[in-house]
Every structure is written in structure tokens, then in C-alpha cells.
């Protein structure tokens, strides 16, 4: 006997919830062995991880890194929810759907939510992190977001831990402050290596691990993103240069790597 659409939906939700709980206490890798080894095998599912732009102009690179981590944490099937404060949308522009597809995201798995202010955003984030049918929740407040204090970050971290849903806190125009995040990353744009015919290569970024609870920090890497495999790899020495923030030269980027 064929099950009804409602029954099928209930079974699907139950399978997603089981998937989320099964990840609790486990790690997801970045795919780059040089990073995963230093992390002790990868990043923890069901934890709060922070991603900061090195400078405001590095916001696109930080957002890209957050989405790449979201893809790694969500796996092949789980939905990804991105919650943005309206001010972030106004200051940095709307999310570019073709750009998300270019890094390997299936649009059918992507959910976007816009909140009018930081308080509404963070409330929605807390509620969303309790939904075990989600794979990853990206939370993007704007600037310092006074409502995002240590107590609030603990609430987000606890919600993520209880559900097994990974939380990524994306900060573009803000400085790090005390939080309950498991890891904290700083991201900046980097030059990519060239492909044949001098074509630009895979997206490249410089990342620095500012904080890692229970592990080493202060480590830095240059990584490339392989969209076909949805995986990072250590970048070779760069050749052609992808667009960098205004006022920063590729030579400066190489010296900083």
C-alpha cells in the first residue's frame, strides 16, 4: 500500500532528525589533511563556530568560507539555513544565487531568512538551531550587534549541542569578543593558482585559526576550494590573481601567508 504524502513527509523528517542526532560528538573534516590533522580530525558537529572577515572588504571571502564549512557540515542532503540581519543585506548586497551554485550548493537545499534587527535575528537563530531537520545554520548579524554577548552565544552553543545542528556565526564588520564558540576563524582574500591558458584557478583564501577550545590556535593556511568535490585542499604557490580587496596587493598577500 502506498503511503500518503503526509506520512511520507513525517518519515522524511524523522530520518533527518535521526541523522542530526547521530552526528552529536563527531567531527566533520575540511578535506585538507594539513588542516584536519592540526584540528585533531576536523571540526565538531553541533557546535558554534565563528568566522570573521580580516577587513570589511574581506566580507565576501568570509561569507564564502562560512558557506563552504556549511556544505561540509551539512553533508549531501541536509538543508542549510542562512539567517541575515537586514542591515547586512543593505550594506553588503543580496546573496548571489549563481555564486552559491558555483561553490557547489544545490539551491533546493538553501533557505534564506532576513531579520529586521539583531535581536530578532538571534531569536530566530536560537529557534532554528533546535530544528534537527537542518544541517547547518549560518547566522549573520551586522557590525558589533550589542545583543550578541557572551550569555547569548552560550545559548546558541547550547542549542546547537543539544540538537546536533552546526552553527556558523559570520561576522563581517566586527571585532572578536568573548563567546562560547568552539573555534574562531579569520578569513582574507588570497591569490589563486592559474589553470591552463592562464585561466583563473579555484577560489583561494587565507584562514587563521584564532581560537580552538581544547586544541592549538594561532595557525594559518592558504586553501583552495574544489566545488566538484565540495572540499578544501592546501593551495599551491599562486599564479594568476583573483580580485582582492581595494588597497591590498597580491604581493602583500604573499608576504602575509
N, C-alpha and C positions, 0 to 999 in steps of 0.2 A: 504494500500500500504506500502510495506517495505521500510524504509528509507535507503539511500545509506550509505556506510561506512564513507564517508566524513561528511555527515550530522549527523550521529551518534556521530562522534568524536567531532564535533562542539557543540552538545548538552551536551556531557560529560564534555568538557572544561567549558562550561557556568555554569554547575551545580557546578563544583569545584570552579569557581570564585565566585559564589553566596555564597558558603559555607565559603570561606575565608572572604568575606566582612561581613558576618553575625557574625563572631567571634569578630569583632572590638569592643574594650571596655569591653569585657567579660574576665572571668578568667577560667583557667584550673587547676584542683586540682592535687596534687601529690598522693592522695589516703590515705595518712597517716593523720588522723584527727589532731594529735598533731601538725603537721607542718602547715596544711592548716588553722587551726584556728589562729595561730600566723601571718600567711600571710594575714589574712583578707578574706579568702576564696580560695586562690590559687595564681597562677602567671598570669600575664596579657598576653593574646594573642597579637600578633602584636607588641611585644616589643623586645628589645635587652637584653639578659641575659648573664652574664659572668660566666664561670666555670673554676676555677684554680685548678691545682694539688698542694697539700700541699708541696710535694717534687717531683723532677723529676721522682723518682721511683713510684710515685702515678699516673703517667700518664694514665695507663690502667684503674684505678678506676675512674679518672676524665672523661675519654672518655666514660666509661660505664654509668656514671651518666648523661652525656650530651645526650647520645642516649636514655636513659630511659625517660628523660624530653622530648626529641623529640617525642617519642612514645605517651606520654601523651598529648602533644600539637597537634599532627597531627591527633589524633583520629583513627578511624578504617579504613579509606580509603585513606586519603591524602598521597601523596608521600613525602619522606624525602630525601633531598639533603645534602650530606656531601662534603664540599669543603676542600681539604687539600693542604698545601704547600708541594712541592716535598721534601724539607728538613725534614719536619715532617715525611714523608713516609720513608725516608732514615734512620732517627735516631731512630724511634720507631717501624718500621716494617709496613707491609701492614695490612690493616683491615682484620680480620679473619671472613669470612662469616659464618662459623658454629657457631662462638661465638655470632654473631648478632642474628642468629636464636635461640640460647639458651636463649636470653633475651626476645624473643617473636616477633622479627621483621620478617615480610613476605618479603623475598628477592625481590619479584616483586614490592615492594613499595620503594626500596632503589636505589638511584642514587649517584654514586661517581664521583667526579671531582678532578683532580690533576692539580695544577698550578705551574709554574716554579719558581716563586718568590712571595714575599708578595704583591707587587703592583698588579700583575695580579690576585692574589687570591682575594684581596679586591675589585677590579673592578668587578670580576665575582660575588662576594657576593652581591654587590650593585645591579647589574643587576638581579640576581636571586631573591632577595627579592621583586622585583617589579612584579614577576610572581605569580599571585593569584592562579594558579593551584597547587602550592606547599603547603604542610602543615607546614614544618619546614625546616630551613636551618641551618646546623651546619657548622661553619667557624673555620678552624684550621690553623692559621699561626704558624710559628716556632719562639721560643725564643721571644726577645723583639719586633721584627717587627717594625722598625722605622716608616714605612708608616702608622702604626695604631696609630694615635694620637687622641686627643680629637675631632678635627674637623671631621676626617674620621669616628669616632664612632658615631658622631651626624648624619652624612649622612646615615649610616647603620640603626640607630634607626629611622630616619625619613622615610626611605624606608619601613621598617617593619611596622611602624604605618600606613602608607598610604595604604598598601596592605592587612594588617591583617595577614601577614605571620610572624611567630615567628622566631627570630634569636637567635642562641646559639653560643656564642664566646668561643671556647675551647682553653685554654692556659695551656700548659704543662710545659715549661721551661721559665717562665716569672713571673715578679712581678707585682702586681696590680698598675695601674696608672690612672690618671683622665680619665673618659669616660662618655658616655651618657647612660650606661647600667641601666636598671630598677632595676635589682638585680645582686649581685656578690656573688659567692659561692666558698668556699674552700673545697676540697674533699681529703680524705685519705682512704687507705685500712683499713678494720676492720675485726675482727674475726666473724665468723658466728656461730649460734647455731646448735647443732647436730640434726640429724634425727635418727630414729630407726636404730639399728645395727651400731651405731657410724658413719653413713654416713655424709658427709659434708652437711650443710644446704643451705638455699638460700643465694645468694650473699649479702654481707653486706658492708656498707660504713659509714664512719663518715663524716658528712657535717656540715659546719659552714656558716651561713648567714653573710657575711662581710658587705653587704650594701643592703638597701632596700629603694628606694625612696618613701617617704610618709608612711613608716612603720617602725617597730622595726628592729634592726640588732644586731649582736653580739651573736645570738642564735646558739646553736649546738644540733644536734641529731645524733643518730645511727639508720640507716634504713636498712631494707631488701627489696629486690625486688622479687615480685611474678610474674614469667614470664607468668603463665596461665591467670592471671587477668591483666597483664601489669600495675601493681600498686605497690606503696611503702606501707610499714607498719612499725611501730616502732619495732625495734629489741628487743627481749628478751635478758637476760643475755647470753653471748656467751658461747659455749662449745667447739666444735672442731674448729680448726683454719684453715682458708683458707690461701693460700700463701700470705705473706706480703712482702713489700719491704725489700731488704737486709739491715741488721743492725738494724731493728726495731723488738722488741719482742712483743708478744701478751700481755704480762703483761704491757708493756709501753702503748700499745693501750688502755687497760682498764683504766689505770690511767688518760689518756688524755680525755676519753669520758665524 
